[in-house]
Amino acid sequence: MRPDIVTSLLSSNRRPASVEAQEGPLLALLDAAVTKAFSALCRPVQKNLAVLTVAFLRVLGAVRSGHGQLSLAALFRVLPTPGTPHAREKRLHRFLHNPRLDPRSVTDGLARLIFGSRGRGLWPILFDQTKAGATQALFAGVPFQGRALPLAVYTFQYPWQEKTARSQNQLEEVFLADIETALPTRVRPVFIGDRGYARAARFIKRASASPSMWWCITIRNSRSLGGYWFPVRAAHCCRFAR
């Protein structure tokens, strides 16, 4: 091969077309599943969500530097799309800043995937706050085989800059209310969080008055379940039934 051709290939850093061809069947299956579950999202967002899911699977199945931490650089490098790494990076950032990527619609889609047609009865919904760098996140998930399936993630930063809520307390109320709205009608949620979420007073007051919702707030060494207090051991054994 001529030296100028080799130099051109190295400088372009384009990935072989065979990589996209190999991941085509998986991408097609994920695209169909995303289109069905996340029907409220527009078509370009659905396609990018499927592409990003394939990238997540590739990153999680490979050895990563940085003590195994996930990064945007690791994701855009393995996006199953043609072009240079710079083009894939721009595509990822456009997707993450797309105003049509509505978190409420994402929660609706995740609820359809988790519960499906079999979702009914009492289900524990775990929620808490975590952070990644300077970004804070409200996270909710459903326990499954020792893990938590993600149900909703809302992010914010300090000092408070959000325009959709006046305070973190209000954002927490909106966050929990959006989860409740996304759940199938046959699912009776049991919201479980630590004592800091007693701040979401309006949501908890409405939940405690509703016969279809339960809430469990951890306070020191005891738990309040549906307005009744249990020791921690008793709460672990409770079947959450009236």
N, C-alpha and C positions, 0 to 999 in steps of 0.2 A: 504494500500500500504506500502511496506517495506521502512524504512527510507533511505536505500542506493539507492533505485530507485528514491525517491523524490529528494535526493541530486544530483543524476546524471542529472535529468531533469532540475533542477534549474541551475546547473553549465553549462550545454550545452546551455541554453537559446534559444533552437530551437523553432520556431513557429509551431503551429499545421498545419498538412498538409491540413486541411480543408480551411485555409486561401487562399492558392494557388488555391484550387479547386473552391472557390467562385469567385475568380478574373479571372479564366480561360477564360470565355466567353468574358469579356471586353478586356483582353489581346489579345485574338485571333482577335477581331475586329480591335484593334489598330495596331496589327502587320500587318494585311492585308492592312490597310490604309497607314501605314508608308512604306511598301514595294512598294506600287504603287506610292506614291508621291515622295519618296526619292530613286528613282531607281538608282541613280548614286553612292549611298553608298553601300559598301560590305554587305553581308548578316549578319555577326556577329554584325556590327554596327547598322543595321536596327533592329535586335532583341533587342539589348540593349537599343535603343532609344524608342522602344515600352514599354519595362519594366520600363524605367525611367519616361515615360509619366504617367503610372499607379501610380507610386510612387508620382509624382507631384499632381495628382488628390486626392490621399489619404491625403497628407499633407495639401493641400489647403482646404480640407473639414473637417479638424479636428482643435481642439484648440491647439495652439502652445505656447511654452514658449518663453522667450527672446523678449517680446513685439511683438510677431507675426512674427519675422524675420525668413527668410528661411535659413536653414543651411544644409551642406552636411550630418551631423549626423542625422538630421531629415529625410533626403531622404533615406539613406542606411538602416535605421531601418525598413522602410516600403516597401522596394523592394519586389515585388511579386515573390521571388525566394526562394528555400529551403536552409537550412544551418544556420549557426550561424551568429550573427550580424557582427562578424569579417570577415567572408567570403563575406557577402554582401558589407561591406565597401571596401574590396579589389577589388571586381567586379566594384564598382562605380568608384574608382580611376583609375583602368585600362582603363575603358571606357573614362574617361575625358582626359587621357593622350595618347589615341590611335591616332597615326599620320594619320590613315585613316578616322578620323572624320573631314572631310574637310569642313570648314565654307562656302565655295562657293557652295558646293553641298547641304548643309543644307538650304542656301538661296534659291536655285532653288526649293527645295521641299516645303518650306514654301510659295513660290510664287504660286505653283500649288494648294496648299490647300486653299489659300486666294482667288485667282481669279478664279480658276477652268475653266470651259468652258464658263462662263458668263462674264469673265473679258474683257471689251472693253471700249473705250472712255477715258475720263480724270479721273485720280485717284490721289488724294493727297498722297504724300509720306513724312511723317514727319521724320526728322532725328536730332539727338542731341548726346551729350556726357554725360555720367553719370559715377558713380563709385560705387564699393562695396569694402570697405576696401582700400587696396593698388592697386586694379585692376581697371583700366580705361576701359570704354567700349563705342564704337560707336554703337548707336542703331538706327534702322529705323523701322517704323511701319505704318500701314494703319488705319486711323480712322474708328471706328465702334461702334455705339451706346454709344458715350461718352468715349470710351476706344481706345487703339491702339493695333491692332493685330500685333505681332512681325513678322518682315520680315527679318531682318538681325541683327546680333550682332558680332562685331569684338572687341577683347580685347587686351590691351597692358598695360605696366607699365612704370612709371618714376623711374629713368632715362631711356632713350630710349635704349631698348635691342632687338628690333625686327630685324630679319634677312631678312624678306620679303619686307621691305620698309626702305628707308634711313632716313625718318623723318615722323612726324605725318601728315604733309601736304600731303605727298605722300600716306600714308595709307588712308587718307580721300578720295583722288582721286580714289584709288583702290576700296575702300568700295562703293562709289557711282557708279562707273563703273560696279562693280559686280552686284549691284542691278538692274541697267539698263539692263544688259545682261539676268538676271533671269526673267524679266517680259515678259508676253505673247506679241506677236507681235501686238495684237489689243489694248493693253493698252498704253495710252499716259500719262506718269508720270508727275506730278507737284511736283517737289522737294521743300520742305519747311524747312528752317533751320534758325538759328540766324546768326548775322553778322560775327561771327567767321569763318564761313565756306566759306567766300569770299576767304580764303586761298587756297581752292581747285580750283585754277585759271584755270588750263587746262580743268578740267571737266566742269566748268561753261561756259567757252568760247565755248566749243564744244556744250554744251546744248543750249546756247543762239542762236547758228547758226543752230540748228536742228529744223525743223518744227514739229517734233513729241514729243518734250520735252519742258517743261516749268520749270522755277525755280523761287522761291520766297525767297528772303533773307530779314530778318527783320533787319532794321538799325534804332535804336532809335525809333522815333514815326512814321516812315513811312516804306513802304515795296516796294521792287523792284520786279516787276512781269514781267518776260520775257523781261527785259530791260526797262520797263516803271515804273515810280514811282507813287504810290498810297498812300493816307493817310491810316492809319490802318483800319478805319471804312469802307472805300471804298474797301480795299482788302478783308475784311470779307464778303462783299456782292458780290464780283466779282464772276462770274460763270466760270472763267478760260477758256474763249473761245475767239478765234481770230475773 
